[in-house]
Amino acid sequence: MDGVSTPLRCFNEYHSAEMLVDDGVETVTSVEQKKVERSIKEVISVYKQMHSLPEPTLLREQHYQYLKKGLRHLSDAYECLDASRPWLCFWILHSLELLEEPIPTAVASDVCQFLSRCQSPTGGFSGGPGQHAHLAPTYAAVNALCIIGTEESYNIIDRKKLLDFLLSVKQPNGSFVMHVGGEVDVRSAYCAASVATLTNILTPKLFEDTATWILSCQNWEGGLSGVPGLEAHGGYTFCGTAALVILGKEHMLDLKALLRWVVSRQMRFEGGFQGRSNKLVDGCYSFWQAGLLPLLHRALFKEGESELSRRRWMFEQQALQEYILLCCQNPGGGLVDKPGKSRDFYHTCYCLSGLSIAQHFGNMDLHHEMILGEEENRLAPTHPVYNICPEKVSKALQHFHQLPLPDDSRQPGPPAPDHLQS
């Protein structure tokens, strides 16, 4: 372990960077950027004026209470997410596992039964009972069930029908639509690859030409867009890269261009990440962007890059931790996009996921930690491909890879690649 970091080392050095200078040409973007920087500066100033200057602290108990309540009761504000209910299960369960808070057996069973009602008769999962199957809630439901990691949760998944659903949304060019008759973007390829690998239904036919289609989404910026020809975006870039990692094709990307793009998305004043060029910092990109760096680190190592660190990712890990701990925590629990925004389970999940990435380097065999503040701030590691804890990934892979592929009942499936287990 590298030890506990000195508080505000980065805010005193890294954040001494000059705030935005617009050269006298105001735009909507520059005005909003200055507002954000002022709000960040105010947070820093208040923190520095505190008499004893305590270590930045993860509000662990407040977050736990917020998450625990959300598993049973949601306010009317969540009515608009009626088609995203498996996502709420995943966001809350993953946040709790990062905080290393156990899920009560009765609650876990209730979640399993609810998600079973979200499973479509045609395969895959929908956003709520009685809705159409969709790749996004399918990903969320499978991840949630793997986090629970019991025989009951694994047995919920109808693997044969899940494969049928994935084949029904596969397109001739290798891409996937999010649902039958729905839109195409790179998220769908990642969702399909993730659930197919975790549940051992990944067949050559299912992902024929998919890598080639994803590669066509990498643009001149270096990042990936949702579909070929558009602007690079953090969420799409993560999804496309992680899907290629699952398929063993990440070496086909222009890795150096991708690295330049993603490291340029860490904001030099705020310390957090933006999702696109010329956009504002957002706490959720603490995972979507920072989570790319472990994938790139491994890919470049495989390509023979000899100058890679064996202790740090290729971004300023402490500055990201400072942004999350000082600027993204709601005092009553839950995490936010940026100061002044409302808390929600989405940002809670991805801020904590990014904090975990920033704290942990390596895998089970080579592991270093950089914890800002007290040891109490330490989160559990998260798997950078699936974004659930590594031991839950290994357990799911071990369980499902003992089962035969749905189209071949004679033999167990092939073992999962080692890099997907650790």
JOFENLIN-V969118 format. One record per backbone hydrogen bond with DSSP energy under -0.5 kcal/mol. NH is the residue of the N-H (numbers start at 0). CO is the residue of the C=O. If there is no record, write none. Layout:
nh=NH co=CO
nh=NH co=CO
//
This chain:
nh=1 co=368
nh=4 co=370
nh=8 co=5
nh=11 co=7
nh=12 co=8
nh=13 co=9
nh=14 co=9
nh=15 co=12
nh=16 co=13
nh=21 co=19
nh=24 co=21
nh=25 co=23
nh=30 co=26
nh=31 co=27
nh=32 co=28
nh=33 co=29
nh=34 co=30
nh=35 co=31
nh=36 co=32
nh=37 co=33
nh=38 co=34
nh=39 co=35
nh=40 co=36
nh=41 co=37
nh=42 co=38
nh=43 co=39
nh=44 co=40
nh=45 co=41
nh=46 co=42
nh=47 co=43
nh=48 co=44
nh=49 co=45
nh=49 co=46
nh=58 co=56
nh=59 co=57
nh=62 co=58
nh=63 co=59
nh=64 co=60
nh=65 co=61
nh=66 co=62
nh=67 co=63
nh=68 co=64
nh=69 co=65
nh=70 co=66
nh=70 co=67
nh=71 co=67
nh=71 co=68
nh=72 co=68
nh=77 co=74
nh=78 co=75
nh=79 co=76
nh=80 co=77
nh=81 co=78
nh=83 co=80
nh=84 co=81
nh=84 co=126
nh=87 co=83
nh=88 co=84
nh=89 co=85
nh=90 co=86
nh=91 co=87
nh=92 co=88
nh=93 co=89
nh=94 co=90
nh=95 co=91
nh=96 co=92
nh=97 co=93
nh=98 co=94
nh=99 co=96
nh=100 co=95
nh=101 co=99
nh=103 co=101
nh=107 co=103
nh=108 co=104
nh=109 co=105
nh=110 co=106
nh=111 co=107
nh=112 co=108
nh=113 co=109
nh=114 co=110
nh=115 co=111
nh=116 co=112
nh=116 co=113
nh=117 co=113
nh=117 co=114
nh=118 co=114
nh=118 co=115
nh=119 co=123
nh=122 co=119
nh=125 co=117
nh=126 co=131
nh=129 co=116
nh=130 co=127
nh=133 co=124
nh=134 co=177
nh=137 co=133
nh=138 co=134
nh=139 co=135
nh=140 co=136
nh=141 co=137
nh=142 co=138
nh=143 co=139
nh=144 co=140
nh=145 co=141
nh=146 co=142
nh=147 co=143
nh=148 co=144
nh=153 co=149
nh=154 co=150
nh=155 co=151
nh=155 co=152
nh=156 co=152
nh=156 co=153
nh=158 co=156
nh=161 co=157
nh=162 co=158
nh=163 co=159
nh=164 co=160
nh=165 co=161
nh=166 co=162
nh=167 co=163
nh=168 co=164
nh=168 co=165
nh=169 co=165
nh=169 co=166
nh=170 co=174
nh=173 co=170
nh=176 co=168
nh=177 co=182
nh=181 co=178
nh=184 co=175
nh=185 co=225
nh=187 co=184
nh=188 co=184
nh=189 co=185
nh=190 co=186
nh=191 co=187
nh=192 co=188
nh=193 co=189
nh=194 co=190
nh=195 co=191
nh=196 co=192
nh=197 co=193
nh=198 co=194
nh=199 co=196
nh=200 co=195
nh=201 co=195
nh=202 co=200
nh=206 co=202
nh=207 co=204
nh=209 co=206
nh=210 co=206
nh=212 co=208
nh=213 co=209
nh=214 co=210
nh=215 co=211
nh=216 co=213
nh=217 co=214
nh=218 co=222
nh=221 co=218
nh=221 co=222
nh=224 co=216
nh=229 co=226
nh=232 co=223
nh=233 co=274
nh=236 co=232
nh=237 co=233
nh=238 co=234
nh=239 co=235
nh=240 co=236
nh=241 co=237
nh=242 co=238
nh=243 co=239
nh=244 co=240
nh=245 co=241
nh=246 co=242
nh=247 co=243
nh=247 co=244
nh=248 co=243
nh=249 co=243
nh=251 co=248
nh=252 co=249
nh=254 co=252
nh=257 co=253
nh=258 co=254
nh=259 co=255
nh=260 co=256
nh=261 co=257
nh=262 co=258
nh=263 co=259
nh=264 co=261
nh=265 co=262
nh=266 co=264
nh=266 co=271
nh=270 co=266
nh=273 co=264
nh=274 co=279
nh=278 co=275
nh=281 co=272
nh=282 co=336
nh=284 co=281
nh=285 co=282
nh=286 co=283
nh=287 co=283
nh=288 co=284
nh=289 co=284
nh=290 co=286
nh=291 co=288
nh=292 co=288
nh=292 co=289
nh=293 co=289
nh=294 co=290
nh=295 co=291
nh=296 co=292
nh=297 co=293
nh=298 co=294
nh=299 co=295
nh=300 co=296
nh=301 co=297
nh=302 co=298
nh=303 co=300
nh=304 co=299
nh=314 co=312
nh=316 co=314
nh=319 co=315
nh=320 co=316
nh=321 co=317
nh=322 co=318
nh=323 co=319
nh=324 co=320
nh=325 co=321
nh=326 co=322
nh=327 co=322
nh=327 co=323
nh=329 co=327
nh=329 co=333
nh=332 co=329
nh=334 co=343
nh=335 co=327
nh=340 co=337
nh=343 co=334
nh=347 co=343
nh=348 co=344
nh=349 co=345
nh=350 co=346
nh=351 co=347
nh=352 co=348
nh=353 co=349
nh=354 co=350
nh=355 co=351
nh=356 co=352
nh=357 co=353
nh=358 co=354
nh=359 co=355
nh=360 co=367
nh=362 co=365
nh=367 co=360
nh=369 co=358
nh=370 co=2
nh=371 co=369
nh=372 co=4
nh=376 co=373
nh=377 co=374
nh=379 co=97
nh=382 co=387
nh=386 co=382
nh=391 co=388
nh=392 co=388
nh=393 co=389
nh=394 co=390
nh=395 co=391
nh=396 co=392
nh=397 co=393
nh=398 co=394
nh=399 co=395
nh=400 co=396
nh=401 co=398
nh=402 co=399
nh=404 co=410
nh=407 co=404
nh=412 co=402
nh=419 co=416
nh=420 co=416
nh=420 co=417
nh=421 co=417
//
